[in-house]
Amino acid sequence: MRMKIIILNRISHKRPFLFLSLHIGLLLLLGSLKISAAQNDQLLFSTYLGGNLADTAAAIATDPAGNVYLTGSTQSILFPAARAINHGVDEYAHGVHGVDVFVAKFNSDGSELVYVLWFNAINAADVDEGYGIAVDSSGSAYVTGHTRSADFCTLFGDVPGYDTTHNGDSDAFLLKVKPDGSGLDYCTFVGGSDWDIARTVILDTNNNAIISGATWSTDFPITNDAIQSTNAGQRDIFIAQLDASGTELTYASYWGGTGQEETRGMALGTNGNLALTGWSNSTDLPTTPDSFAPDYGGEFDGFLLQLSSDLDEIDFATYLGGSGEDRATAVVLDDHNTVTVSGYTLSSDFPISPSAYQSNLAGGWDSFVLRLGAGARAEHGRSGHSLRYSTYLGGSGDDESLGLVVDTNGIATVTGTTNSTDFPITPQAYTATLAGEQDVFVAQISPNGRQLLYGSYLGGLENDGGTAVVQTTPNSFIFTGSTRSTDFPTTPGAYDTRPNGDYDIFVTQLTPISEALLHQIYLPLIQN
């Protein structure tokens, strides 16, 4: 009798277990097939853009209709141009090559190049580069960068601007492109008698444009309410605001120490406060008493600067770095005054939080993602920040993060360039191995900085590098950069599926399969 009971118990446990195992196995198989299909569908569109020489994109933006806007630089003679200014054909034909600004607009699925504006100055040997772009609700594009061309703002005819006279060796510029690309609403120089280079542009709710960059000029135009009225060192950053017409400089200031500063990222909060990030080798950078890291660490340190909504008061300023070289390249500011910064570092002692996804420097340059949250002092009008998380991200080679977005759930999506064969990759990666000498990388970090939700390479057999990213839907992103690969992944129906020159621009829309998305794949199968 006991024997039978034991046998019956064994059978009664084995049969449900066997059934459950088969059921789970089938679910896993179906889920794997679904994931495999989804991996193939991660690439929504991907296209080349370029001419016969070297072209690169520096910044990307979208409008409410989903159209995609780019700016950057081109050396190409035959850069594709639906509407282009090209005064330099003879000079190019004689072998004198300059670098020109371009502005491009694609439709939302990457199948059509709506327009290209190509700023080819009369002096073909000049260097003009676009670095930052923002788009308003009507589809007007605001572009900033630098130019050595005295005729830059007259290439599309006489248009208004705060300053239509070129001032120094290189001036920053700000221009506004009409929604249909038929011309400019305004164009202005901003600068002094030396070098001035704008890197980023952002719009406030009234379409006043704020630009930031670096200046060597001691006579940069400064307003009375500036936070710093003189150039303190060899190269300081500048912050400048122009009104919606582009004809009035409403604010301008230096900021920096006795060394050199460079800025790369800028973000605007919902209450109008401004965050900037970059790097500095000044030992006396003007940090605030509640600074996260008040002291210079060594070589170049990253920095984070936050200004009040009127731009006339420093809310928060801190170094970000270790004893090696550190470069902060992008910043995002959310509704709760939480700041996320990304960049890359050589410091083995970069400030890393407990339980970070990656706690040690893995190679040469590693990327980093760092988040500071508003502390108690923020309640009293100051930005006092505490470390939410900080993590390295990289392999045994060099990994440099340039682009960053953060979604409403706090997931950080970063992109850049890697030559690491062991860059951290997740099972659902679009590409799991390094394809060329260097590839684009795409990575997603969890809101607490403890988990890699997604990691993937993107590229072909040559050199590829990611420079910028913009989010279009809750789990869809458009990446841009440059590629030398003739086999960079493209999609059927994209504007251009063939490479054109030495380096081409790529525009790629990707839907990463993150750990969060896996729950969406498996959960319906289990429930059904």
N, C-alpha and C positions, 0 to 999 in steps of 0.2 A: 504494500500500500504506500509506504513512504517512497519507495522507488518510483512508483507511478506519479505520486505528487511532485516529487523532484523533477521528474521528466516533464510532467505537464507544466510545472512552473518555468522550466527552461524553455519549453516550446512557447508558452504564452508570453515570455519576455522576448524571445528571439524573433517571433513573427512580427510584432509591432516594430521592433528595432530594425529588422530587415526592411520592412515596408517603409519606415521613416528614412532609413539610409538611402534606399532607392529613390524615394521622393525628393530628398535633399540633393542627391546626386543629379537627378533630372533637372531640378531647379538650377543647380550650379552650371550644368551643361547649357541649359537655355539662357541663363544669365551670361555665361561666357560667350555664347554665340551673339547675344544681343550687344555685349560689350565690344566684341570683335567688329560687328557691323557699325557700332557707334564710333569706334576708333577710326574706321574708314570715313565716317561722316564728320569727323572733327573739323576738317578743312571745309569751310563754307564757300570761300572763294580765295583765290590767290593769283596775283598778276605781277608781271614785270612792268616797269616804267623806266624808259631811258633812251639815250641816244648812242652815238658811236664811240664815246669816250667814257669818262668816269662821272657817275651821278650818285648823289646820296641824299636821303631824306633825314631831316633833323627833328621834325615835329609833326604831329597828326592831330586832327580834331574832326568832329562830326556836327551836323546841324540836326534840328528836330525831325527832319524827313529821312535821316540816316545817310545822307550824302557825306562823302569822305573828303577831307581837305588835307593837303600836304604842303610843306615848304622845305627847302633845302638848297642845294647848290649843284650846278652842272658845269662840266668842262666841254660838253658835247657841242659839235657844230650842228648836228642834225637832231637835236632834242625835239621830241614831238610837240608841236605847238599848233593848237587850233587858232589861238589869237596870240601872236608873239611879237615882241619888239626885237629886231635883230639888225643892229647897225654895224655889226662887226664882221660880216662875212669875208670881206677882203683881207682883213687882218688875220682871221683864222686861216684863210686859204694860204697865207704866207707863213703859217706855222707859229704865230704868236697866240698862245692860248691863255685866256683868262678864266676866271671862275665867276659864274653868274647865279643870281637868285632866280628861283622859279616858284610859282604857286600853282598847284594843280587841284582839280576837283573831279572826283569820280562819283558816279551814281551809287546807290546803296548796295548793289550786288556786285560791284566791281567789273561790270561788263562794258561800261561806257566811260570814256574820258570826256567829261563835260567841257572843261576848258583847261588850258595851260597859259599862264602869263610868264613870259620869259624876259627877264630884265637884262638884255645884252647891251652894255654901255658902249659908247663910241670908242673909248680906249679899251681895246680888247684884252690888254694885259692886266687890267685892274682886277682886284679880287673883291667880289661882293657875295655875301653868304646869308641865306635865310636860316634862322635858328628857332624862332618861336611862332606859333599860330594860335589864334582863337577865333571862334565863329559866333556871331550873334543869332538871335531867333529868326531873323529875316534871311540868313544865308550870306551875309557880308563877312568876308574874311579879313582879319587883322593880322598883319605879318610884321615881324621885327627881325633885326639882324644887324649887319654892319656893311658899309660900302666905302670904297675909296674913289668912287666915280662922282665927279662934280655934277654930272647931268642925270644922276639916278632918278631924281624926283620929277624930271621933265620928259621921261621916256614915253609916257602915255599922255602927253600934252600938259598944258598948264593946269595944275590942280592946286587947291589951297593947302596950306600947311603952316604950322607954327614957325618953322625955320626952313626956308627953301634955299639957303646958301650953305654949301659944304664948308666945314670949319677947319678940319685938321687932317692928319694923315688918314685916319679912318673915322667915320662918324657912325653912330647908331642911327637906325632909321625906324620909322613906324609908318605903315601904309594901310589903307582900307580898300579892299577890292569890292566892286559892285557884285551883287548876288549872281548876275548872269555872266560875270567875267568880262564884260565889255569895256572896262576901264577902272579908274580909281576914283574914289570919293575924296581922298586926301592922301598926301604923302609929305612927310617931314623928316628933316635931319634933327638929331639930338646929340649935342656934343660940344667939346671944347677944341683946343688947338692941337691936341695930341691924339692918341688912339682911344676910341670909345667903341665898345662892342656890346650890343644888347643880345641877351640869350633867351629871354622868356617874355611872354605877354599874357595878360589876363584882363578880363572885362568885369566891371562892377555892374550893378543892376541898371545903371543909367547909360551903359555902353561907354563910359569913360575907360580909357585903356591905361593900364599900369604896365610899365616895362622895367626890367632890371637887367643888369649886366656888369661889366667891369670898365673902369676908366683909368687912364694914365694922366688925364688932363687935370691941371691945377685950376683951370678956369671953366670947368663944367658948369652950365647954368644951374644955379641953386636958388631955391625960393626961401623966403624969410622964415618959414616954419620948419625948415629942415632939421632932422635929428643930428646932423653933423654937417657943418658948413664948409669945411676944408678937407682937402685930400691929405690924409694923415701919413701915407706911406708911398711906396713905389706904385701900387695899383690898389685902388679901393673899389668896392662895388658901388653902384648907383641905383637908386630907385626913382622913377619919374612917372608922373601921371599927366595925361593929356585929356582935355575935354572931348565930348562926343563928336565935335566938329573937326578935331585934330588941329585946331588953330591956336589953342591956348595951353601953355604949360602951367598946370594948376599946382603941381608939387614936384620938387626934385631935391635929392639929398645924396650926400656921400654916406658910407659907413665902412669902417675898417680900422686897422691898426697901422703900425709903422712898417709892416712887411707887405705882403701881396695877398689880395683876396680875389676870389673868382666865385661867381654865382651860377648855378645851373637850374635849380628848381624854385618854383613859386606857386603858392596856393592862396585862395581867398576863402575865408570862413563866411558862414551865413550872416554873421553880425558885422561883416566888413573888415575884420582884422586880417592882417596879411602875414603869411609865413614865407620865409626865404631860406634856402639852404645852398651850401657850396663848400669851399675849403679856403684855408688861410694858413700862412706860416708866421703870422704876427704873434709875438709873445704877449702883446698887450691889447688883444681884442677886447673891446668894451662890452664885457658880459654883465649880466644883472646879478644882484645879490642872491636871488633864488635859483641861480644857474644850476643845471644838472651837472655840468663839469666846468667849473670856473677857470681851470688852469690849462695852459697849453701843454700838449702831450709830447710833441716832437714832429720834426719835418713839416708836412702839411696836415692839419687837422680839419675834419669836417666842422661845420658850424650850423646852428639853427638860430634864426632871428625872427622874432614876431613883433609886429607893429600894431598900434591901435587903429581903429577904423578911419581916423583922420590922418593917419600916417605920421603924426607929429610926436608920437611918444613910443619909446621902446617898452614893450610889455615883457619881453623875455629874450635873452640872448645867452647862448652856451656854446662851448666847444663840444665836438663829438669825435672822439678818437682815442688812440693809444699812442705808444712810443714810436710807431712806424708812420708810414704815409697813409692818410685816410682821405677819401673824397666822397662827399655827399652830393648826389646827383639829382634826386627827385624828392618831392615832399607832397603830402596830402593832408589836408586839415578838415576834420569832420564837424558835424553840428555841435558836438559836445566839447570842442576845443582839444580833441585828441589829435596828436600829430604823428604821422608815420613818415619815416625817412628811409630812403634806400641809397646805396652807393657801393663802393668797394674799398678794400683795405688791405694793407700789408702788415698790420699790427697784430701780433700774436696775443696782445693784452687789450684788444678792443673790448669795451665794456659789454659783457654778455650776461644775460639773465639766467638764474637757476632754471633748470629743466628746459633750456632752449633746444630747439630742434637740432642745431649743430653748435656745439660748445667750443670747438677748437678750429684754428686756422688750418685748412687742409692743404694749401699749396702756396703759390705765389700770391697773386691778388685773389682774394675771396670777396664775393658780394656780401653785403649785410642788409638786414631789414631791422629797423628799430622803431619802437612805438613809445611815445611819451603821453601820459594821460594827465588831464588837469588835476591839480592838487588843491589843497585848502585855500591857498592864497588867491586862486582864480575867483573865489567868491567875493573877494574884496577888490576886484578890478585888475588883478595881476594874473599872469598865466602860470604861476608856479606848477611845474610839471614833475611827475614821478615816472620812473621807468616801468612800463607795462611789460615789455619784452624786448629782447635784442638777441639776434641770432646771426651766425655766419651762414653762408650758403655758397657751396662750391666744392670743387674736386682738387686734384693734385696739380692742376695747371693754373691758368689765369682765368678768372671769372669776373666780369665787370658788368654790373647792373646799371642801366641808364634810364629805363622807363618804369613807372609805377602807377598803378591805380588801386584803390581800396573800395570795396563794395559796401553796401549798407549793413552787411553782417560782420564787417571787419576783416574779411579775407583780403589779403594783399596779393596782387598779381604783379610780378616783376618780369622784366625782359632785359636782355643784354647780349653779351658775347662771351663764349667759352671755348677754350681749346683743351679742356679737361676730358679725358676719355672716361673718367669716373664721376662726372657731374651727377648729382643725386637725381635719379629717375624713378618714377612710379610705374607700377605694372601697366597702367592704362595710358602710358605715354604715346603721343602721336609718332615719335621716332625715339627709339631706345638707345641708339648708339651714335657716336660722333661720326658724321659722314665725311667731313673734309678736314682741312687744317684747323679751321675754327667754325663754329656754328652759332646760330641764334639759340638762346635758351628761353624757355617759358616755365615759370614756377609760380605756385600758389602756396602761401603760408597761412596756417590757421589763425584765427583771431587771438589766440593766446601765445602764438609763436612757438608752439611745442611740436607741431606736426607739419610735414610736407604733404599737402593735399594733392598736388600735381607737380610733376617735373618732366620736362621733355626737351629734346633737341629739335631744331627746325633748320634744315639747310640741305645743301648739295655737296658735291665733291670738292669744291674750292672754298674760298673764304666768304663767310657770311657773318653779318653783325646786326643785332637789333638795337634800335635807338629810341623807339617810343611806342606807346600803347595807349589805346583809348577803349573804354568799355561801351558797348552798344546796347546790350540787353543783360539781364541778370547773370547769364553764364556765357556771354559771347564777347570777344575782344578782337580788335583790329590792330595788328602789329605792322611796323614799318622799319626800314633800315636799308642796308645795301648788301648786294650779293655779287660775287664773281662767278658763281656756279651756273653752268649752262643747264644743269638738271635740278635747279631749285624747284620745289613742288609747286605746280600751278594746277588750276582747275579748268575743265572744259567750259567754254563760253566766257572766260575771263577776257578782259580787254587785250592783254598781250601775253601769250604763252611761250614766247621765244625770247631768248636773251638778245641784247642789242650791241653792247659795247664792253669796255673793260670792266666797269662796275655798273650794275643797274640797281635801281630802287626796287624793292618788293613791297607789296601791300597784301597782307594776308589776314583773313578773318578766320578765327579759330574758336571752337567751342571745346574747352578742355574737359575731359572726363575726370573730375575730381572725386575725392572720397565722398563728398556730399552727394554728388550725382549718382554714385554707385547705389546709394540707398534708394534713389528714385528708380533704379533699374531692377533691383532685387525685391524690394518691398511689395510691388504689385504682384510679382510672381508668387511670393509666399502667401499673400492674402488671398490669391485666387486658387 
